[in-house]
Structure formats: structure tokens, C-alpha cells
Amino acid sequence: MAKFDRAIETIIQNAINDGVFDNLSGKGKPLDLRENPLAAKEWRMAFSMLENEGFALPWMEERKEIEKDLKEARLFLQRTWNWRITHLESGDNTPMVEHEWRKAQAKFSEVVTALNKRIDAYNAQIPADVFYRPRIVLGREIEEVKQG
């Protein structure tokens, strides 16, 4: 693989040395990275216009809210797991420690159930499959928290 990478680098460097890239439009200007490469081409202009005016389509706002709420729920679960580990490492393995962990998992499960309902509603609104949001898999989420 490294040999292939060096060959590509050599080709690019030779093209630079030969001036192949000297007359590209936009040379010397910063790249505009605001455009969403996942958006279908026919939607990009509409999204850009809305964003420039501070607006977003309701389903786009819902996606942002889903991701924000999931991040907060993951953080809560991670903090509880870390608290549990700290207590267990210090020799505190009272029933309260496991009770708090089970309580946190139950709360997280409730949040995931609610988020999955919102994800189903979101997926029913999206204009193209590229915006599809997979459902949250509870067991996978809990295992990722345990793995750190």
C-alpha cells in the first residue's frame, strides 16, 4: 500500500512541477466548505439559501435536535458508568452502586425509545435517502459506554 501511495504522490508532485495546477479557477482563494456534500445536487441551492438567511427546514432542525439529545443522553450514561467504576475500584460495591447503574440504564432506555420514535418520524419526512438516520440500538450504545 505504501508503494502505491508514493506512486500517487510522485504523480501529483510531477503535475505540480509541470504547472498543471497553475491555472485552476479559484487558485489562491479559500475553499468553500459550507456546502453539504451529502445533499442531493438539486437540493443544495435551496439549502444554501435557507442557511444563509438563518433558516432550516423542519426535518433538518429535527435531525439536529435528535443528535443533540442523543449526545446528552450518552454523556449522562457515560458519567454514571464512570461513577460506578470509580466506586467499584475504591472498594465500594454496595447495592446502591449497582442500583444507580441500573437506574441510569433504564433512563437511557426510555430516552432511546423516545428518540427512535422521533427518528422514525424524521425518516418519514426526509426528501432523499441520503438523509436517512438509522435507529439507535440500545445494547450497542451501552456496550460502547462500557468500552469507554
C-alpha positions in Angstrom: 0.0 0.0 0.0 2.8 2.4 0.9 4.4 1.9 -2.6 1.1 2.8 -4.2 0.8 5.9 -2.0 4.3 7.0 -3.1 3.5 6.5 -6.7 0.4 8.8 -6.4 2.4 11.4 -4.5 5.1 11.3 -7.3 2.4 11.8 -10.0 0.9 14.7 -8.1 4.3 16.3 -7.4 5.3 15.9 -11.1 2.0 17.6 -12.1 2.7 20.5 -9.7 6.2 20.8 -11.1 4.9 20.8 -14.7 2.4 23.6 -13.8 -0.7 21.5 -14.4 -2.5 23.1 -11.4 -1.3 26.7 -12.1 -4.4 27.9 -13.9 -7.2 26.4 -11.9 -10.2 28.6 -11.2 -10.2 29.8 -7.5 -6.5 29.4 -7.2 -5.3 31.2 -4.1 -8.8 31.5 -2.7 -10.1 29.6 0.4 -12.2 26.6 -0.3 -15.9 27.0 0.5 -16.6 24.0 2.7 -20.1 25.1 3.7 -21.9 23.0 1.1 -23.1 19.7 2.3 -21.6 17.0 0.1 -24.3 14.5 1.2 -27.1 16.7 -0.1 -28.5 15.9 -3.5 -27.4 18.4 -6.1 -30.9 19.5 -6.8 -31.4 20.5 -3.1 -28.0 22.2 -2.5 -29.0 25.7 -3.7 -32.2 25.6 -1.6 -30.3 24.5 1.5 -27.7 27.1 1.0 -30.3 29.9 0.5 -32.1 28.9 3.7 -28.9 28.6 5.7 -27.7 32.0 4.5 -30.9 33.5 5.8 -30.7 31.6 9.1 -33.4 29.1 8.3 -33.5 25.4 8.1 -36.3 23.0 7.0 -38.2 21.5 9.9 -36.8 18.0 9.3 -33.3 19.4 9.3 -33.8 21.1 12.6 -35.4 17.8 14.0 -32.2 15.9 13.0 -30.0 18.4 14.8 -32.3 18.1 17.9 -32.2 14.3 17.8 -28.4 14.3 17.6 -28.1 16.9 20.5 -30.5 14.9 22.7 -28.7 11.6 21.9 -25.3 13.2 22.8 -26.7 14.5 26.1 -28.1 11.0 26.9 -24.8 9.3 26.1 -23.0 11.8 28.3 -25.3 11.1 31.2 -24.9 7.3 30.8 -21.1 7.7 30.5 -20.9 9.8 33.6 -22.9 7.2 35.6 -20.7 4.4 34.3 -17.5 6.3 35.2 -19.0 7.0 38.7 -19.8 3.3 39.0 -16.2 2.3 38.0 -14.7 4.8 40.5 -16.8 3.4 43.3 -16.0 -0.2 42.5 -12.3 0.5 42.2 -12.3 2.1 45.6 -13.9 -1.0 47.1 -17.4 0.4 47.3 -19.5 -2.3 45.8 -22.7 -1.7 47.8 -26.0 -2.4 46.3 -26.6 1.3 45.8 -23.8 1.5 43.2 -25.4 -1.2 41.0 -28.8 0.3 41.7 -27.7 3.6 40.3 -26.2 2.0 37.2 -29.4 0.0 36.6 -31.4 3.2 37.1 -29.2 5.1 34.6 -29.6 2.3 32.0 -33.4 2.4 32.5 -33.5 6.1 32.0 -31.2 5.8 28.9 -33.5 3.1 27.6 -36.5 5.4 27.9 -34.7 8.2 26.1 -33.6 5.8 23.3 -37.2 4.6 22.9 -38.4 8.2 22.6 -35.6 9.1 20.2 -36.2 6.1 18.0 -39.9 7.3 17.6 -38.6 10.7 16.6 -36.1 9.1 14.2 -38.9 7.1 12.6 -40.9 10.3 12.2 -37.9 12.2 10.8 -37.1 9.4 8.3 -40.7 9.7 7.0 -40.1 13.4 6.2 -36.8 13.4 4.5 -36.7 14.1 0.8 -33.9 11.7 -0.1 -32.4 8.5 1.3 -29.0 10.2 1.8 -30.5 11.9 4.9 -31.7 8.7 6.4 -30.9 8.3 10.2 -30.6 4.8 11.5 -32.4 3.9 14.7 -30.4 3.8 17.9 -29.5 0.2 19.1 -29.7 0.3 22.9 -27.4 -2.7 23.5 -24.7 -1.3 21.2 -24.9 2.1 22.9 -24.5 0.6 26.4 -21.6 -1.6 25.3 -19.8 1.4 23.7 -20.1 3.2 27.1 -18.7 0.2 28.9 -15.8 0.1 26.5 -15.0 3.7 27.2 
